[in-house]
Amino acid sequence: MSETMGTAVVTGASSGIGAVYADRLAERGYDLVLIARNADKLAHVAERIRAKTSSKVDVMSADLADAADLAQVEAFLRDTPDVTLLVNNAGLGGALKLVNSDVDQMTSLISLNVTALTRLTYAVVPQFIARGTGTIINIASIVAINPEALNGVYGGSKAFVLAFSQNLQHELAGTGVTVQVVLPGATATDFWAIAGRPLEQMPAAMVMRSEDLVEAALIGLDRGEFATIPSLQDGELFDAYEAARRAMIGKLSTATPAPRYRDVG
């Protein structure tokens, strides 16, 4: 174990964004536990990182959409005191219209994007609070605030990640635990092929390299940013969006309907 940084756990670490997070966190001095379904790809990522850093790298082959596998990872997080950072990156996407999507696949998407992320967070938060330190990075998507862009179930799952992270940040304020939610736009990974829309169909100007995405997200983390949208060129737009949301807080629940809903005959 690294004496100062501890162990970072990265889900979905066999490729794409998760593999880049693993690489960059090792460079920062973290030991790693990498989790994904594909054991061969996971081993390759681990070997590559071991060859160029002094970090200890362990792997766990697990399908987080499977209840038994998920329970094993939860137990590991609860029972491993040197975990200091959790990257909830594992997820499934959907690019097909809702009516063209398989409902069983959508149910699996919810299991991974929502249930697994929630349960892994629950597993690690108590020890973070007890120690007064720890970091949770939840990978959402721009569809959390633009659900019309792709499949509605996928957008809804990422809206959950954003809302869950917002509440988590609120509840953990003052505990020493850091929460960051990252909202990637289109990123050059195998996400698109799996989701049903090949990357080649995307305009090049819209697609960010996964390396650039992760490096930008880590800069946001270093700066204490809660919500990081690396592809949003004008950050004030999200600030205005968030300010409008917050302006409604305290005004959303009243005993009487608003005047515009009253029947005036």
Secondary structure, 3 states (H helix, E strand, C coil): CCCCCCEEEEECCCCHHHHHHHHHHHHCCCEEEEEECCHHHHHHHHHHHHHHCCCCEEEEECCCCCHHHHHHHHHHHHHCCCEEEEEECCCCCCCCCHHHCCHHHHHHHHHHHHHHHHHHHHHHHHHHHHHCCEEEEEECCHHHCCCCCCCHHHHHHHHHHHHHHHHHHHHCCCCCEEEEEECCCCECCCHHHHHCCCHHHCCHHHCECHHHHHHHHHHHHHCCCCEECCCCCCHHHHHHHHHHHHHHCCCCCCCCCCHHHCCCC
